[in-house]
Amino acid sequence: MPIVRVDLDQRAYDVIVEAGCLTSAGKLIKRAGLDHKRVAVISDSTVANFHGDVLLKSLEADGHACTLHKVPPGEASKSLTQAEGLCRELTQEGHDRKSMIVALGGGVVGDLAGFVAAIFYRGIPFVQIPTTIVSQVDSSVGGKTGVNISEGKNLVGAFHQPKLVLVDPDTLKTLGDREYREGFAEAIKHAAIRDGAMLADLAALDPSCREVPADLIARNIAIKARVVEQDEQETSGMRAILNFGHTIGHGIEASVPYGKLLHGEAIALGMRAALHLSVTRNALSPSDAKQVLGVLSHFGLPLVLPEHIETDLVLAKLARDKKFEQGAIRFVLLDALGKAAVHDNISHNELRNAIEELRNA
């Protein structure tokens, strides 16, 4: 099985990628030295119906006493209200500082459950078991946890690294087509910023098939892990390169009711805007930009901004984004395929033009 080590000194952990590992989750968790008797599994109602029983059976077989806590599926569950509700449920079930949380689900569940783990009894251990492409290749690794507020995505949160991440590619078989495809935006992002050769491997996948090689998932995780190791809490600026496509993407995502655009769909639009800026600033060749856009199109990701999403609203949402510092924006552009850099001299006029460019076919 591919194993990627995230080397963060005392906070180091392994990411295990193996088809079928959900059935042996209890054993793998115990093998990692996590012998907590009380375990709270946090999932959403859809994922719990598919995979909850398998996970609970595996955990209980290895001596863990488990409780299952479900939230509604979708981005709206990443809220302070849901976080408070989960903390109250855990307390009512008798969980305390010696308990452990296991997050079973996609990025929403991972972010929410990780945030609860960071604040419950001022911090308890947690394990990530991601079940979507976006969470398997990206969000389950790195320790970013948090919830949304009306003013923007992920504005309330904490850095809280998991103790272990278990990636079972077989769980992807239960995803709907739209949810499956949107996750590849993050894999395409990784290829664009660090591994241009991966674009060809992604383009070779059949989007109608649910077979994603474990090695390809691990390759994405390794990219994320190496960046996180250099800049765990975004203090040096290195980790910011993982935001390629996310600045305008988050602005677009926040401009419509949560769930109208899936995260990867909004990020695909954000990447097109970032590619446009990269080309107009003469850093990236048009042919390289076209290659990235071709892979996004291969997975059926949107590349044209709907007319009803107003540019001024997107810009207003951008102004509240975490990537603004004292009024200046940190924006990630490509100098070449596989080579990203952070720029802090992007003007508001350039941002507006990039968003308007998204209206063209």
C-alpha positions in Angstrom: 0.0 0.0 0.0 1.3 3.5 -0.7 2.0 5.4 2.5 2.9 9.1 2.5 4.5 10.5 5.7 3.6 14.0 6.6 6.7 15.0 8.6 5.8 17.6 11.2 8.0 16.6 14.1 5.8 15.7 17.0 2.7 16.2 14.9 3.8 13.8 12.1 1.4 11.2 10.8 0.9 8.7 8.0 -1.5 8.8 5.1 -2.3 5.2 4.1 -3.8 4.7 0.6 -5.2 1.2 0.0 -8.4 -0.1 -1.6 -10.6 -1.7 1.0 -8.8 -0.3 4.0 -12.1 0.9 5.4 -12.8 -2.6 6.5 -9.5 -2.7 8.5 -9.7 0.8 9.9 -9.9 -0.3 13.5 -6.7 -2.4 13.1 -4.8 0.4 11.3 -5.9 3.0 13.8 -4.7 0.8 16.7 -1.5 0.0 14.8 -0.8 3.8 14.7 -0.9 3.8 18.5 -4.4 5.3 18.8 -5.8 3.1 21.4 -8.7 5.4 22.5 -11.5 3.4 24.0 -14.2 6.0 23.2 -14.6 7.1 19.6 -17.0 9.6 18.1 -17.6 9.0 14.3 -18.7 12.2 12.6 -20.2 11.8 9.1 -23.0 13.1 7.0 -26.2 11.2 6.5 -25.5 10.1 3.0 -21.9 8.8 3.6 -23.0 7.2 6.9 -25.7 5.2 5.0 -23.1 3.9 2.6 -20.1 3.3 4.9 -21.0 3.9 8.5 -21.8 0.3 9.4 -18.5 -1.0 7.9 -16.5 1.5 9.8 -18.3 1.0 13.1 -17.9 -2.8 12.8 -14.2 -2.4 12.2 -13.7 0.0 15.1 -15.7 -2.1 17.5 -13.9 -5.3 16.5 -10.7 -3.7 17.8 -12.2 -2.7 21.1 -13.4 0.9 20.5 -16.7 1.9 21.9 -18.3 4.1 19.2 -21.0 6.7 18.8 -22.2 7.9 15.4 -23.0 11.6 14.8 -24.6 12.6 11.5 -25.0 16.1 9.9 -26.9 16.9 6.7 -24.8 16.6 3.5 -23.6 19.8 1.9 -21.6 23.0 2.5 -24.3 24.4 4.7 -23.2 22.0 7.5 -19.8 23.8 7.8 -21.3 26.2 10.4 -20.8 27.3 13.9 -24.3 26.0 14.6 -23.4 22.5 13.5 -20.1 22.6 15.4 -21.9 23.6 18.6 -24.5 20.9 18.1 -21.8 18.2 17.7 -19.9 19.4 20.8 -23.2 19.1 22.8 -23.9 15.6 21.3 -20.4 14.4 22.2 -20.8 15.7 25.8 -24.2 14.1 26.1 -22.7 10.8 25.0 -20.1 11.0 27.7 -17.1 11.8 25.5 -14.2 13.7 27.1 -10.6 14.7 26.6 -9.6 11.0 26.3 -12.0 10.4 23.4 -11.1 10.5 19.7 -13.0 11.7 16.7 -13.0 9.9 13.3 -14.2 12.0 10.4 -15.9 9.9 7.7 -16.8 11.8 4.6 -15.8 14.5 2.2 -14.2 17.9 2.7 -17.2 19.4 4.5 -17.2 16.6 7.1 -13.4 16.6 7.4 -13.3 20.4 8.0 -16.2 20.3 10.4 -15.1 17.2 12.4 -11.5 18.5 12.5 -12.7 21.8 13.9 -14.8 20.1 16.6 -11.7 18.0 17.5 -9.7 21.2 17.8 -12.1 22.9 20.2 -13.8 20.0 22.1 -12.1 19.9 25.6 -9.6 22.3 24.0 -8.4 19.7 21.6 -8.7 15.9 21.2 -7.1 13.6 18.6 -8.8 12.8 15.3 -8.5 10.6 12.3 -9.5 11.5 8.7 -11.2 8.9 6.5 -11.9 10.9 3.3 -14.5 9.5 0.8 -14.4 12.0 -2.1 -11.7 12.9 -4.6 -11.2 16.4 -3.3 -10.8 15.2 0.3 -8.6 12.2 -0.6 -6.1 14.2 -2.7 -6.2 17.5 -0.8 -8.4 18.6 2.2 -7.8 15.6 4.5 -4.1 16.4 4.7 -2.6 19.5 6.2 -4.5 20.2 9.4 -6.7 23.1 8.2 -10.1 22.8 9.9 -12.9 25.3 10.0 -16.4 26.4 9.2 -18.0 29.1 7.1 -19.8 32.3 8.1 -22.0 34.5 6.0 -19.0 36.8 5.1 -16.9 34.0 3.6 -15.6 30.4 3.5 -13.4 29.0 6.2 -13.0 32.3 8.1 -13.4 30.6 11.5 -11.1 27.6 12.2 -7.9 26.2 13.6 -4.8 24.3 12.6 -5.3 20.8 14.0 -3.4 18.0 12.4 -4.9 14.5 12.2 -3.2 11.6 13.8 -3.7 9.4 10.8 -5.4 9.5 7.4 -6.9 6.4 5.8 -7.7 6.7 2.1 -9.9 4.0 0.6 -10.3 4.5 -3.2 -13.2 2.0 -3.1 -15.4 4.6 -1.4 -15.4 6.7 -4.5 -17.7 4.2 -6.2 -20.7 5.5 -4.2 -20.2 9.1 -5.4 -22.7 10.8 -7.7 -21.2 11.8 -11.1 -21.1 15.5 -10.3 -19.5 15.0 -6.9 -16.9 12.6 -8.4 -15.8 14.9 -11.2 -15.6 18.1 -9.2 -12.9 16.7 -7.0 -10.4 16.4 -9.8 -10.1 20.2 -9.8 -7.8 19.9 -6.8 -5.7 17.2 -8.5 -5.4 19.4 -11.6 -4.3 22.2 -9.3 -1.6 20.0 -7.9 -0.4 19.2 -11.4 -0.4 22.8 -12.4 1.6 24.1 -9.4 4.1 21.3 -8.9 3.9 18.3 -11.3 3.0 19.3 -14.9 3.6 15.7 -16.1 0.6 14.6 -14.0 -1.8 16.4 -16.4 -1.3 13.7 -18.9 -2.0 11.0 -16.3 -5.2 12.8 -15.3 -6.3 13.2 -18.9 -5.9 9.5 -19.4 -8.5 8.7 -16.7 -12.0 7.9 -17.8 -14.3 10.3 -16.0 -17.2 7.9 -16.2 -15.2 5.2 -14.3 -14.6 5.1 -10.6 -11.2 3.5 -10.8 -8.5 5.9 -9.6 -5.1 4.3 -9.0 -3.9 4.4 -5.4 -0.5 5.6 -6.7 -2.0 8.6 -8.4 -3.9 9.6 -5.2 -0.7 9.2 -3.2 1.2 11.3 -5.7 -1.2 14.2 -5.1 -1.0 13.7 -1.3 2.8 13.8 -1.5 2.6 17.2 -3.2 0.4 18.6 -0.5 2.5 17.0 2.3 5.8 18.5 1.0 4.3 22.0 0.9 2.7 21.6 4.3 5.9 20.5 5.8 7.6 23.7 4.7 4.9 26.0 5.9 2.5 24.3 8.2 0.6 27.4 9.4 1.1 29.7 6.4 3.8 31.8 8.0 6.4 31.8 5.3 4.0 32.1 2.3 5.0 28.8 0.7 1.7 27.1 1.6 -0.1 29.9 -0.3 0.7 28.2 -3.6 -1.9 25.6 -2.8 -4.4 28.4 -3.3 -4.0 28.5 -7.0 -7.5 29.1 -8.4 -9.0 29.5 -5.0 -8.9 33.3 -4.6 -11.5 34.1 -7.3 -12.9 30.5 -7.0 -13.9 31.2 -3.3 -15.3 34.5 -4.3 -17.5 32.8 -6.9 -18.5 30.1 -4.5 -19.5 32.6 -1.9 -21.5 34.6 -4.4 -24.3 32.0 -4.7 -26.1 30.0 -2.0 -23.9 27.2 -0.6 -24.3 24.1 -2.7 -25.3 25.8 -6.0 -21.7 25.4 -7.1 -19.6 22.6 -5.8 -16.2 23.5 -4.4 -14.3 22.0 -7.3 -16.6 23.6 -9.9 -15.9 27.1 -8.4 -12.2 26.3 -8.2 -12.2 25.3 -11.9 -13.5 28.8 -12.8 -11.0 30.3 -10.4 -8.1 28.4 -12.2 -9.3 29.6 -15.6 -9.1 33.2 -14.2 -5.7 32.6 -12.7 -4.4 31.1 -16.0 -5.7 34.1 -17.8 -3.7 36.4 -15.5 -0.7 34.2 -15.8 -0.7 34.5 -19.6 -1.5 38.2 -19.7 1.4 38.9 -17.4 3.6 37.0 -19.9 4.6 34.4 -17.3 2.8 31.4 -18.8 2.6 30.3 -22.4 -0.9 30.1 -23.9 -0.3 26.5 -25.0 0.4 25.5 -21.3 -2.7 27.3 -20.2 -4.7 25.5 -22.9 -3.4 22.2 -21.6 -4.7 22.8 -18.1 -8.0 24.0 -19.4 -8.2 20.9 -21.6 -8.0 18.6 -18.6 -10.6 20.6 -16.6 -12.9 20.3 -19.6 -12.1 16.5 -19.8 -13.7 16.2 -16.4 -16.7 18.3 -17.4 -15.8 21.1 -15.0 -17.4 24.5 -15.7 -15.2 27.1 -17.4 -17.8 29.8 -18.2 -19.2 32.0 -15.4 -23.0 32.1 -15.2 -24.4 35.5 -16.2 -26.4 35.9 -12.9 -23.2 35.9 -10.8 -22.3 39.6 -10.8 -18.6 40.7 -11.0 -19.0 43.3 -8.3 -20.4 40.7 -5.9 -17.5 38.3 -6.5 -15.1 41.2 -5.9 -16.9 42.1 -2.7 -16.6 38.5 -1.5 -12.9 38.5 -2.4 -12.3 41.5 -0.2 -13.3 39.4 2.8 -11.1 36.5 1.8 -8.3 35.3 4.1 -5.8 35.9 1.2 -6.2 39.6 1.7 -3.7 41.1 4.1 -4.1 44.8 5.0 -6.0 45.4 1.8 -3.5 43.8 -0.5 -4.2 40.4 -2.1 -1.8 37.5 -2.4 -2.5 35.8 -5.7 -1.0 32.6 -7.1 0.1 32.6 -10.7 1.9 30.1 -12.8 5.4 31.0 -14.2 5.3 27.6 -16.0 3.6 24.3 -15.7 4.6 22.9 -12.4 6.0 26.2 -11.1 3.7 28.5 -9.1 4.6 31.8 -7.4 2.7 34.2 -5.1 2.2 37.7 -6.3 1.1 40.7 -4.1 0.8 43.3 -6.9 -2.3 42.2 -8.6 -4.6 45.2 -9.1 -8.4 45.2 -8.6 -8.7 46.1 -12.3 -6.8 43.0 -13.2 -9.0 40.9 -11.0 -12.1 42.5 -12.6 -10.9 41.7 -16.1 -10.1 38.1 -15.1 -13.6 37.6 -13.8 -15.1 39.2 -16.9 -12.9 36.9 -19.1 -14.8 34.0 -17.5 -18.0 35.1 -19.3 -16.4 34.3 -22.7 -16.7 30.8 -24.1 
